[in-house]
Amino acid sequence: MEGVKNLLVGFTKDDDRTSCAVAYGLALAQEAGAHVTIQGVSSKIVVAQPIASSVAQGLVADDNRRRLALAEAAAEAARRDAAAKGVPCVAQTVQMRLTDAAAVFGRQARLHDLTIMDRPSDLLSFPRALLEEALFASGRPAIVLPEGRTDFRLEHVMVAWDGSARAARALNEAMPFLRAAESVSLVAASEKGKDEAIPGSEIAPHLARHGIEATLVDLPVGAGGAAETLRQQAQVRRTDLIVMGAFVHSWWRQVTLGGVTEDFLENPPAPLFLSH
């Protein structure tokens, strides 16, 4: 798979849940012949010493050590899995305060072709901050995985196309995946009764010149809105990857989120290839 040779897999380990991103990233790296950097990130809780008792400070320090140990154990397990699969891998862990960890993770993402992460469980969460920094501060795309998705496959890839600059960038950055897919659909959800050509018709020749024959699908937006219309299409086509421009802005920069992207991040029907 040309153009996918250096992957960053990021995960947080503040509890006992297993990261799907590690298994998916290693499977993708094995398929693409890529190198993987496994980055375990643990949030560091800091208390103000003047107002915290020594007992409270000790409890916080113990909890920080516990969560860092979980991240280190998970990173080491990932390194062993990579070695068993013959995937070149560097596994490392960091523990920092939220803003510092997000900034470091964003800088790390710039040094790779692609970042792979689990779906953040909450809008105002540590994993969400890392994902947003990877998307908005790196200039690189990211794949976000639904819960439980560990296997990498590309039988069908769906491009959510709206003709925007974000969608165009996502499509081009996903070219290695589109070329490798068995089938590709270019799906646009348009307002009911709107009489116009399929938005994807103008980009289809671009894909064809790259050797990609895409099926163009123009769908009227249903009662559930564009997100639900695209979700149903993804499920009907048993989609393995959804390519879309990320209309998302950081919650800690206090900017409103885009509807379709936010809906898909909350409950992804398939792995999401996001670009901004």
JORA-V580998 format. One record per run of one state. SS is the DSSP state (A for helix, B for strand, O for the rest). FROM is the first residue (numbers start at 1). TO is the last residue. Records with the same first field share a line. If there is no record, write none. Layout:
# JORA-V580998
SS: FROM-TO, FROM-TO
This chain:
# JORA-V580998
O: 1-5, 13-19, 33-34, 44-48, 52-53, 86-88, 97-97, 111-113, 119-125, 137-140, 146-155, 161-164, 174-174, 181-182, 191-200, 210-213, 221-221, 223-224, 237-240, 246-250, 254-258, 267-270, 276-276
B: 6-12, 35-43, 89-96, 114-118, 141-145, 156-160, 183-190, 214-220, 222-222, 241-245, 271-275
A: 20-32, 49-51, 54-85, 98-110, 126-136, 165-173, 175-180, 201-209, 225-236, 251-253, 259-266
